[in-house]
Amino acid sequence: MPVEAHRRRHVTRHDVVDLTPRWKVLMPILISAIEYGTDTGRENARRNLNKLADKVDSGQELQRRVRAALDRLTRVWPTRHDALSPAERAALAEVMEVLTLTAADVVRVAHREDIADESGWIDS
């Protein structure tokens, strides 16, 4: 079947093709390998899931560091809009959007010494 003309593209030696695996696509394959695969297939799937866990943990740590840096940046950047160039205002707006979109789900943790009684009420 011929490729439609609008989908054809000349590839040059400077083009970059991203072959990064997409975990959304790989996950059903890995789950199937664990459920129905051979011993080798199950082991490969487990290894890839552990690799994913490492990447997610690293990504979350990087995200926390970037958020902290952006948060510090918003505190030191001038607050008067006339002190910022249009490019700086746009960058600051993007920083605020990133901070909003990547806000962490925060769960308060009670330490044993903070618990007042057996009912679970926290004395803080």
CORZI-V456086 format. One line per field, one symbol per residue. ss: DSSP state (H for helix, E for strand, C for the rest). phi: phi as a letter, one per 40 degrees, with the letter a starting at -180 (. if undefined). psi: psi as a letter, one per 20 degrees, with the letter a starting at -180 (. if undefined). A space follows every 10 residues. Layout:
BEGIN
ss: ???
phi: ???
psi: ???
END
This chain:
BEGIN
ss: CCCCHHHCCC CCCCCCCCCC CCHHHHHHHH HHHHHHCCHH HHHHHHHHHH HHHHHHHHHH HHHHHHHHHH HHHHHHCCCC HHHCCHHHHH HHHHHHHHHH HCCCCCCCCC CHHHECCCCC CECC
phi: .cccdcccac cbcccbbcbc ccccccdccc cccccbccdc cccccccccc ccdccccccc ccccccdccc cccccccdcc cccbcdcccc ccccdccccc cbdccbbcbc cdccccaccg cccb
psi: pqpqhiiqpp priiqppojp qohhhhghgg ghhggirrgg ggggggghhh gggggggghh gggggggggh ggghhiqqip hiiqrhhggg ghhhghgghg hjpqoppppp qgiipgaiii ppn.
END
